[in-house]
Amino acid sequence: MTKKQYLPLVMALVVVLSSCGGKMGELSSDYFTVTPQVLEANSGKVPATINGKFPEKYFNKKAVVEVTPVLRWNGGEAKGQPALFQGEKVEGNDQTISYKVGGNYTMRTSFDYVPEMAKSELYLEFKATIGSKTVTIPAVKVADGVISTSEMVEQTLSSATPANGEDAFQRIIKEKHDANIMFLIQQANVRASELKTANDFSGEVKNVDEAVNKKISNVEVSAYASPDGGVGLNTKLAENRQDNTAKVISRDLKKAKVDAAIDTKYTAQDWDGFQELVSKSNIQDKELILRVLSMYSDPEQREQEIKNISSVYKTLADEVLPQLRRSRLTLNYEIIGKSDEEIANLANTDAKQLSLEELLYAATLTNDAAKQEAIFTKATQNYPNDYRAYNNLGKLAYQAGSFDKAESYFRKAVSIKDAPEVNMNLGLISLTKGDEAAAQTYLGKASGAKELNEALGNLYISQGQYDKAVSAFGDTKSNSAALAQILAKDYNKANSTLGSIEKKDAYTDYLMAVLGARTNNSSMVTGSLKNAVAKDRSLAKKAASDLEFSKYFTNADFMSIIQ
């Protein structure tokens, strides 16, 4: 059924009425112009604007004329909202037409698109009454229709890229192990009580060195002095603490037969450490101390100002400053993960030995969709509380054209986590169903999905916002991106996009044929259409009624392709 939407006027009409008896004659299409000349679908609608003229001395002063736009095709029709016009002597609220002067009018109508309209014609049907007498005027053809290229978004959507649930696999993971050697005030010797810490640290270095999947980067010795006592004294203390600590660690590592680089440095007055400890403490006048640190940069002035806060200095000396008299030991090392070969083999033979990230990563090591499906299925079995494997199974089903199956997986994924990738994919599913409202809702929750702009481009095509779609697609090389560019009449960009699509399918070739028709390139039309029909025979029937190719309906090469 046609959704009836009345905009100011629906059709132009010329009613030939005799000036004496009001006899009505047959109308000519010459009195009507339609924009566009060939009707075109846009966002599921087929709009038309008709300009008409009522010539002088044609409209009987007592006549009422009803005009109805009708789009007809083989086996069906759709009617638009009728419009009423009345003569000068008719009492009513319809638009009055002067008998003597006539007039010019602009009227608009719109039909809900159905595929059968691809080969159709727009007519005006008239019904005139003069008093009690009814006169039926023959219908007049005013336009052809419908170019339905915009509706190809339903087909190009199948080549859209669903969002992937990415793995977080890292083959090399950087780790570190820390320990602290503590010193007494104004002393730099490593006490016997601290040697156990040094020995334990060296033992950890040995363990890492012996592990088959770990590699030592270096050992760092960072020595410090607390900020009390003056710069000269603290510089000497920090440097001696550095050297003494490094000697102990070097001795222990040599005994353990570990060859590791030892990098050393010292900080004479650890104001940064002091500020951090004060910030985390509950010391009285903490804010005052921090304010002093921000106001003064000179170390001696800082120390003096803090000592002037006599109420808290003893607390600082007892609780904070001792923690800064130290050497920090840091072991930097790498954990080396399984090789690609190991991961791929275990994914096939014993997936339970793989972590979730390794299993998801395994699917990236093959381009075989069946093998990827098997891997993701194992991931759902071994790690059922993670959404990504379900999402990725949905992605595979979508790319195979199994939209119902894809939706089932996506809904399972979103029940686990309302993730941006899953919402984006459900938005694509909604577009395949023609549900723009649901698609917009889902895509609104998909911020952060890498493929979101491509999905939005498809939504904008469905909404008839072609320039916005072109902008959203950016440099994406897909059928949908090319379709948006064709509809926005950016033919050079469309040609570049179609030529750059990696996996060209039948619709890639069909769009290239449409582009050829719009740019008057007959060899592009026939060559591309031939390729399209070879890949998908049903496109021959589509081309036979596609008004994009109306100029080629008498072309022998074209007709031989679609036969």
DRENTI-415714 format. One line per 2 residues: number of its first residue (from 0); their letters; for each residue x, y, z of C-alpha. Coordinates in Angstrom, 3 decimals. Layout:
// DRENTI-415714
NUM> a> X/Y/Z; ...
// end
This chain:
// DRENTI-415714
0> mt> 0.000/0.000/0.000; 1.049/3.583/-0.611
2> kk> 1.564/5.802/2.344; -0.598/8.839/1.569
4> qy> 1.171/12.015/2.282; -0.418/15.158/1.039
6> lp> 1.965/18.004/0.355; 0.463/21.245/-0.970
8> lv> -0.654/19.811/-4.309; -0.257/16.374/-5.776
10> ma> -0.488/16.783/-9.551; -0.654/19.278/-12.302
12> lv> -3.765/19.159/-14.333; -4.998/20.610/-17.557
14> vv> -8.704/20.289/-17.984; -9.977/21.321/-21.365
16> ls> -13.440/22.661/-20.907; -15.508/24.206/-23.640
18> sc> -16.423/27.754/-22.871; -20.055/27.178/-23.729
20> gg> -21.252/23.780/-22.491; -18.349/22.732/-20.204
22> km> -17.393/19.726/-22.283; -14.079/18.241/-21.123
24> ge> -11.478/17.052/-23.620; -8.556/14.665/-23.437
26> ls> -5.453/16.136/-21.776; -1.963/16.356/-23.240
28> sd> 1.252/15.505/-21.393; 2.740/18.680/-22.868
30> yf> 1.163/20.639/-20.041; 3.210/18.789/-17.406
32> tv> 6.863/18.628/-16.418; 8.076/16.233/-13.730
34> tp> 11.221/16.473/-11.617; 13.107/14.213/-11.804
36> qv> 12.278/13.300/-15.386; 12.856/9.661/-14.451
38> le> 11.635/8.993/-10.919; 14.211/7.824/-8.425
40> an> 13.965/6.010/-5.087; 15.466/7.795/-2.108
42> sg> 15.463/6.372/1.413; 12.595/4.025/0.607
44> kv> 10.479/6.741/-1.007; 9.817/7.737/-4.595
46> pa> 9.249/11.497/-4.614; 8.066/13.557/-7.568
48> ti> 7.496/17.254/-8.166; 5.089/18.170/-10.975
50> ng> 4.747/21.589/-12.508; 1.532/22.168/-14.423
52> kf> -0.335/24.915/-16.140; -4.076/25.543/-16.310
54> pe> -4.518/27.384/-19.591; -6.956/30.249/-19.847
56> ky> -10.603/29.442/-20.625; -10.140/25.755/-19.816
58> fn> -11.459/25.372/-16.311; -15.251/25.457/-16.221
60> kk> -16.488/27.847/-13.541; -18.835/25.174/-12.144
62> av> -16.404/22.246/-12.322; -14.739/20.283/-9.498
64> ve> -11.810/18.142/-10.617; -10.089/15.423/-8.580
66> vt> -6.554/14.542/-9.644; -4.787/11.404/-8.420
68> pv> -1.160/10.459/-9.158; -0.775/6.740/-9.864
70> lr> 2.457/4.806/-10.321; 1.713/1.781/-12.469
72> wn> 3.762/-1.349/-13.168; 3.086/-4.752/-14.581
74> gg> 0.705/-6.381/-12.122; 0.255/-3.516/-9.690
76> ea> -0.033/0.162/-8.935; 0.321/2.647/-6.094
78> kg> -1.853/5.721/-5.685; -0.829/9.025/-4.191
80> qp> -2.943/11.514/-2.269; -5.582/13.097/-4.590
82> al> -5.914/16.864/-4.959; -9.107/18.810/-5.630
84> fq> -9.545/21.928/-7.761; -12.726/23.944/-8.185
86> ge> -14.111/26.518/-10.594; -14.891/30.098/-9.668
88> kv> -18.605/29.488/-9.105; -18.163/26.486/-6.844
90> eg> -18.603/27.068/-3.122; -15.962/25.105/-1.288
92> nd> -12.536/25.171/0.268; -10.557/23.572/-2.537
94> qt> -8.078/25.469/-4.678; -9.911/27.752/-7.068
96> is> -8.842/27.978/-10.694; -9.730/31.022/-12.788
98> yk> -11.584/30.258/-16.006; -10.293/33.331/-17.793
100> vg> -6.700/33.494/-16.580; -5.867/29.883/-15.645
102> gn> -2.628/29.518/-13.635; 0.639/27.728/-12.907
104> yt> 1.018/25.273/-10.061; 3.657/23.120/-8.363
106> mr> 2.592/19.886/-6.732; 4.478/17.145/-4.913
108> ts> 3.812/13.490/-4.229; 5.681/10.514/-2.800
110> fd> 5.262/6.745/-3.001; 6.626/4.007/-0.754
112> yv> 9.154/2.137/-2.845; 8.700/-1.531/-3.735
114> pe> 11.075/-3.392/-6.079; 8.352/-3.892/-8.704
116> ma> 8.438/-0.130/-9.345; 11.800/-0.493/-11.089
118> ks> 9.955/-0.544/-14.399; 6.903/1.651/-13.996
120> el> 5.144/4.768/-15.284; 3.612/7.745/-13.526
122> yl> 0.090/8.682/-14.570; -2.442/11.293/-13.577
124> ef> -6.013/10.097/-13.194; -8.815/12.685/-13.402
126> ka> -12.409/12.805/-12.294; -14.428/15.922/-13.088
128> ti> -17.937/16.869/-11.980; -20.076/19.732/-13.198
130> gs> -23.099/19.934/-10.967; -24.504/16.415/-10.836
132> kt> -22.750/15.282/-13.990; -19.550/13.214/-13.628
134> vt> -16.988/13.140/-16.397; -13.999/10.756/-16.427
136> ip> -11.017/12.175/-18.288; -8.489/9.683/-19.736
138> av> -5.368/9.243/-17.620; -2.192/10.951/-18.813
140> kv> 1.320/9.513/-18.574; 3.671/12.166/-17.219
142> ad> 6.905/10.346/-16.260; 8.831/7.069/-16.209
144> gv> 10.167/5.360/-13.107; 11.864/4.181/-10.989
146> is> 15.669/4.322/-10.761; 16.315/2.249/-7.667
148> ts> 20.092/2.429/-7.291; 19.813/3.814/-3.751
150> em> 17.997/0.649/-2.691; 21.066/-1.401/-3.588
152> ve> 22.283/-0.640/-0.071; 20.395/-3.805/0.920
154> qt> 22.801/-5.796/-1.291; 25.986/-3.813/-0.630
156> ls> 25.433/-4.195/3.124; 26.438/-7.835/2.777
158> sa> 29.996/-6.707/2.060; 30.120/-4.327/5.045
160> tp> 32.804/-5.041/7.635; 31.409/-6.118/11.030
162> an> 33.392/-5.095/14.107; 35.856/-7.638/15.456
164> ge> 36.368/-8.562/19.095; 40.114/-7.981/19.213
166> da> 42.523/-10.166/21.160; 44.918/-8.617/23.667
168> fq> 47.685/-11.109/22.968; 51.244/-9.894/23.604
170> ri> 54.102/-12.167/22.691; 56.535/-10.123/24.784
172> ik> 55.303/-8.826/28.141; 57.564/-6.472/30.065
174> ek> 57.745/-7.193/33.787; 59.823/-6.006/36.714
176> hd> 60.677/-7.023/40.270; 61.582/-4.447/42.954
178> an> 63.266/-4.499/46.345; 64.674/-1.851/48.720
180> im> 67.964/-1.825/50.670; 67.509/0.546/53.634
182> fl> 70.262/2.653/55.286; 70.678/4.410/58.598
184> iq> 70.964/8.184/58.766; 74.281/9.455/57.335
186> qa> 75.479/5.894/56.654; 76.183/4.143/53.343
188> nv> 77.257/0.647/54.379; 74.929/-2.269/53.550
190> ra> 74.032/-3.682/56.938; 73.886/-7.391/57.639
192> se> 70.141/-7.100/58.212; 69.752/-5.899/54.599
194> lk> 71.889/-8.588/53.012; 68.968/-11.034/53.103
196> ta> 66.947/-8.598/50.939; 69.863/-8.390/48.513
198> nd> 70.208/-12.202/48.461; 66.502/-12.725/47.867
200> fs> 66.581/-10.214/45.044; 69.560/-11.941/43.420
202> ge> 67.732/-15.252/43.791; 64.800/-13.834/41.822
204> vk> 67.226/-12.658/39.137; 68.609/-16.199/38.933
206> nv> 65.105/-17.693/38.634; 64.263/-15.376/35.759
208> de> 67.588/-16.086/34.070; 66.929/-19.837/34.192
210> av> 63.313/-19.640/32.959; 62.942/-20.752/29.338
212> nk> 60.319/-18.117/28.560; 61.936/-15.139/30.301
214> ki> 64.746/-12.818/29.318; 66.554/-10.308/31.563
216> sn> 66.840/-6.784/30.211; 68.905/-5.255/33.031
218> ve> 69.211/-4.672/36.763; 68.912/-1.110/38.041
220> vs> 70.375/0.251/41.267; 68.896/3.642/42.189
222> ay> 70.333/5.107/45.392; 68.851/8.010/47.373
224> as> 69.490/10.283/50.335; 66.784/12.027/52.275
226> pd> 66.585/15.813/51.717; 67.814/16.747/55.211
228> gg> 71.501/17.368/55.941; 72.679/19.555/53.059
230> vg> 73.406/18.944/49.409; 77.121/18.161/49.748
232> ln> 76.689/15.535/52.449; 73.717/13.926/50.724
234> tk> 75.478/13.762/47.374; 78.354/11.804/48.898
236> la> 75.957/9.567/50.844; 73.795/8.761/47.802
238> en> 76.827/8.017/45.628; 78.349/5.705/48.277
240> rq> 75.037/3.917/48.775; 74.884/3.364/45.020
242> dn> 78.404/1.926/44.840; 78.064/-0.286/47.916
244> ta> 74.715/-1.701/46.781; 76.027/-2.401/43.281
246> kv> 79.025/-4.273/44.755; 76.763/-6.521/46.842
248> is> 74.454/-7.302/43.898; 77.386/-7.866/41.518
250> rd> 78.967/-10.305/43.979; 75.719/-12.238/44.445
252> lk> 74.996/-12.457/40.700; 78.550/-13.582/39.972
254> ka> 78.188/-16.316/42.578; 74.882/-17.352/40.967
256> kv> 76.554/-17.331/37.531; 74.092/-14.788/36.164
258> da> 75.356/-12.424/33.487; 73.151/-9.330/33.685
260> ai> 73.869/-5.677/33.007; 73.757/-3.510/36.149
262> dt> 72.867/0.148/35.602; 73.347/2.577/38.484
264> ky> 72.290/6.098/39.366; 71.822/8.182/42.503
266> ta> 69.657/11.082/43.684; 71.293/13.346/46.248
268> qd> 68.128/14.747/47.790; 64.936/12.803/47.167
270> wd> 62.412/15.630/47.219; 60.071/13.770/44.853
272> gf> 59.963/10.795/47.180; 59.499/13.130/50.139
274> qe> 56.524/14.845/48.489; 54.933/11.505/47.562
276> lv> 55.195/10.130/51.100; 53.851/13.323/52.675
278> sk> 50.920/13.359/50.223; 49.939/9.824/51.230
280> sn> 50.373/10.432/54.971; 48.049/11.718/57.670
282> iq> 50.659/14.085/59.112; 49.379/17.234/60.782
284> dk> 49.880/20.341/58.597; 50.415/18.116/55.541
286> el> 48.984/20.770/53.229; 51.317/23.407/54.682
288> il> 54.342/21.214/53.965; 53.217/20.592/50.398
290> rv> 52.652/24.317/49.926; 56.237/24.997/51.021
292> ls> 57.473/22.502/48.419; 55.505/24.282/45.695
294> my> 56.638/27.768/46.772; 60.383/27.147/47.059
296> sd> 62.689/25.365/44.628; 66.010/25.967/46.438
298> pe> 66.806/22.784/48.481; 68.303/24.620/51.469
300> qr> 65.397/27.065/51.712; 62.919/24.202/51.453
302> eq> 64.666/22.333/54.275; 64.780/25.405/56.496
304> ei> 61.126/26.318/55.924; 60.042/22.770/56.751
306> kn> 62.171/22.728/59.919; 60.443/25.972/60.918
308> is> 57.194/23.993/61.118; 58.356/22.666/64.449
310> sv> 55.040/20.975/65.278; 55.524/18.320/62.605
312> yk> 59.242/18.143/61.972; 59.846/15.424/64.561
314> tl> 57.108/13.315/62.902; 58.777/13.829/59.526
316> ad> 62.150/12.833/60.968; 60.732/9.683/62.569
318> ev> 58.266/8.485/59.914; 59.075/9.949/56.499
320> lp> 62.788/10.688/56.167; 63.989/7.149/57.138
322> ql> 62.017/5.709/54.203; 64.026/7.852/51.772
324> rr> 67.446/6.506/52.849; 67.560/3.588/50.456
326> sr> 68.744/1.896/47.302; 65.956/0.625/45.070
328> lt> 66.747/-2.610/43.197; 64.821/-3.207/39.975
330> ln> 64.977/-6.308/37.803; 63.614/-5.562/34.318
332> ye> 62.784/-8.599/32.237; 60.534/-9.876/29.435
334> ii> 58.172/-12.838/29.380; 58.376/-14.420/25.937
336> gk> 55.101/-15.964/24.761; 54.485/-18.952/22.533
338> sd> 55.471/-18.750/18.883; 52.863/-18.538/16.124
340> ee> 53.586/-22.135/15.217; 53.047/-23.312/18.790
342> ia> 49.809/-21.363/19.140; 48.427/-22.550/15.801
344> nl> 49.265/-26.172/16.615; 47.702/-26.057/20.092
346> an> 44.573/-24.357/18.723; 44.076/-27.433/16.532
348> td> 45.193/-30.132/18.964; 44.769/-29.004/22.576
350> ak> 43.126/-25.586/22.850; 42.829/-25.879/26.645
352> ql> 46.548/-25.182/26.894; 46.001/-21.749/25.428
354> sl> 44.878/-18.652/27.286; 41.834/-16.803/25.955
356> ee> 44.043/-14.142/24.369; 46.223/-16.786/22.726
358> ll> 43.160/-18.608/21.404; 41.634/-15.451/19.949
360> ya> 45.007/-14.595/18.457; 45.200/-18.052/16.879
362> at> 42.246/-17.136/14.653; 44.311/-14.324/13.121
364> lt> 46.924/-16.834/11.950; 44.632/-18.274/9.267
366> nd> 42.415/-16.860/6.534; 40.311/-20.025/6.395
368> aa> 36.836/-19.080/7.695; 36.071/-22.686/8.661
370> kq> 39.228/-22.906/10.774; 38.475/-19.521/12.355
372> ea> 34.980/-20.710/13.218; 36.389/-23.841/14.860
374> if> 38.823/-21.761/16.929; 36.162/-19.289/18.080
376> tk> 33.843/-22.168/18.942; 36.552/-23.671/21.180
378> at> 36.999/-20.250/22.777; 33.294/-20.094/23.663
380> qn> 33.550/-23.563/25.194; 36.710/-22.877/27.217
382> yp> 35.921/-19.255/28.100; 32.111/-18.901/27.961
384> nd> 32.050/-15.660/29.953; 33.886/-13.575/27.351
386> yr> 31.820/-11.929/24.609; 34.489/-11.662/21.909
388> ay> 34.424/-15.206/20.525; 30.612/-15.065/20.188
390> nn> 30.888/-11.703/18.466; 33.504/-13.022/16.064
392> lg> 31.408/-16.078/15.232; 28.645/-13.605/14.372
394> kl> 31.055/-11.679/12.182; 31.904/-14.850/10.234
396> ay> 28.214/-15.687/9.800; 27.476/-12.130/8.628
398> qa> 30.249/-12.239/6.052; 28.857/-15.558/4.824
400> gs> 25.443/-13.944/4.314; 23.786/-15.824/7.205
402> fd> 22.274/-12.790/8.900; 19.881/-14.685/11.196
404> ka> 22.740/-16.854/12.459; 24.909/-13.762/12.870
406> es> 22.226/-12.005/14.879; 21.926/-14.994/17.214
408> yf> 25.646/-14.844/17.991; 25.610/-11.056/18.397
410> rk> 22.720/-11.252/20.850; 24.582/-13.867/22.876
412> av> 27.638/-11.600/22.899; 25.709/-8.524/24.009
414> si> 24.085/-10.529/26.823; 27.604/-11.037/28.217
416> kd> 28.827/-7.489/27.665; 27.185/-4.418/26.135
418> ap> 30.336/-3.763/24.099; 30.668/-1.149/21.323
420> ev> 31.647/-3.763/18.731; 28.559/-5.864/19.381
422> nm> 26.248/-2.863/19.258; 27.757/-1.826/15.945
424> nl> 27.168/-5.297/14.540; 23.575/-5.344/15.746
426> gl> 23.208/-1.994/13.996; 24.305/-3.621/10.732
428> is> 21.816/-6.443/11.286; 19.052/-3.867/11.807
430> lt> 19.994/-2.193/8.525; 19.692/-5.514/6.671
432> kg> 16.126/-5.656/8.025; 15.401/-2.086/6.960
434> de> 14.954/-0.979/10.578; 16.734/2.388/10.527
436> aa> 15.482/3.436/13.971; 16.937/0.337/15.661
438> aq> 20.152/0.700/13.656; 20.574/4.284/14.817
440> ty> 20.019/3.258/18.452; 22.612/0.485/18.274
442> lg> 25.169/2.600/16.434; 24.700/5.309/19.040
444> ka> 26.098/2.843/21.583; 29.013/1.775/19.377
446> sg> 31.444/4.623/20.038; 34.973/3.261/19.962
448> ak> 34.364/0.472/17.451; 37.006/0.791/14.723
450> el> 34.554/0.055/11.908; 31.852/2.453/13.175
452> ne> 32.249/5.073/10.437; 31.643/2.444/7.752
454> al> 28.486/1.301/9.527; 27.318/4.912/9.857
456> gn> 27.931/5.378/6.133; 25.494/2.559/5.411
458> ly> 22.945/4.108/7.777; 23.236/7.477/6.020
460> is> 22.659/5.827/2.631; 19.481/4.254/3.996
462> qg> 18.408/7.694/5.234; 19.118/9.331/1.872
464> qy> 21.944/11.483/3.305; 24.433/10.712/0.563
466> dk> 26.986/13.490/1.149; 27.061/12.600/4.833
468> av> 27.547/8.946/3.896; 30.504/9.797/1.643
470> sa> 32.106/11.720/4.503; 31.554/8.855/6.961
472> fg> 33.072/6.256/4.632; 36.191/8.364/4.100
474> dt> 38.741/6.210/2.277; 36.904/2.929/2.885
476> ks> 37.051/0.716/-0.195; 33.720/-1.106/-0.288
478> ns> 30.620/-1.486/-2.432; 28.638/0.641/-0.002
480> aa> 31.206/3.442/-0.096; 31.122/3.417/-3.906
482> la> 27.317/3.394/-3.865; 27.284/6.497/-1.648
484> qi> 29.711/8.245/-3.987; 27.600/7.395/-7.039
486> la> 24.428/8.660/-5.352; 26.263/11.855/-4.322
488> kd> 27.444/12.163/-7.958; 31.125/11.994/-6.979
490> yn> 31.881/9.769/-9.937; 35.685/10.104/-9.957
492> ka> 35.906/8.965/-6.350; 33.439/6.145/-7.013
494> ns> 35.579/4.923/-9.895; 38.679/4.940/-7.690
496> tl> 36.863/3.129/-4.877; 35.463/0.386/-7.097
498> gs> 38.860/-0.166/-8.679; 40.500/-0.524/-5.258
500> ie> 38.104/-3.055/-3.711; 40.188/-6.092/-2.823
502> kk> 37.494/-8.753/-3.144; 35.303/-7.683/-6.044
504> da> 31.916/-9.415/-6.219; 28.999/-9.249/-8.651
506> yt> 27.689/-6.021/-7.107; 31.098/-4.366/-7.453
508> dy> 30.867/-4.995/-11.203; 27.209/-3.959/-11.335
510> lm> 27.992/-0.636/-9.646; 30.807/-0.116/-12.135
512> av> 28.267/-0.641/-14.926; 25.936/1.932/-13.339
514> lg> 28.865/4.332/-13.100; 29.586/3.742/-16.786
516> ar> 25.970/4.549/-17.667; 26.049/7.764/-15.647
518> tn> 29.321/8.871/-17.241; 28.374/7.817/-20.797
520> ns> 31.059/5.141/-20.969; 29.441/2.393/-23.015
522> sm> 32.405/0.001/-22.868; 32.411/0.273/-19.058
524> vt> 28.692/-0.504/-19.052; 28.882/-3.645/-21.165
526> gs> 32.224/-4.917/-19.856; 31.291/-4.501/-16.186
528> lk> 27.756/-5.817/-16.615; 29.095/-8.889/-18.390
530> na> 31.352/-9.594/-15.403; 28.482/-9.015/-12.969
532> va> 26.112/-11.404/-14.764; 28.845/-14.038/-15.010
534> kd> 29.128/-13.970/-11.207; 25.395/-13.672/-10.484
536> rs> 22.926/-14.532/-13.238; 20.028/-12.833/-11.412
538> la> 21.599/-9.458/-12.169; 20.694/-9.904/-15.846
540> kk> 17.017/-9.624/-14.911; 17.712/-6.631/-12.711
542> aa> 19.612/-4.848/-15.478; 16.792/-5.537/-17.954
544> sd> 14.449/-3.291/-15.974; 17.002/-0.933/-14.432
546> le> 16.383/2.544/-15.815; 20.014/3.426/-15.126
548> fs> 20.546/1.580/-18.425; 17.524/2.974/-20.300
550> ky> 19.770/4.404/-23.045; 21.132/0.905/-23.667
552> ft> 17.865/-0.989/-24.027; 18.342/-0.882/-27.818
554> na> 22.074/-1.590/-27.682; 22.844/-4.995/-29.180
556> df> 25.822/-5.715/-26.894; 23.815/-4.773/-23.816
558> ms> 20.828/-6.870/-24.839; 23.016/-9.902/-25.560
560> ii> 24.286/-9.773/-21.968; 20.879/-9.648/-20.292
562> q> 19.158/-12.233/-22.488
// end
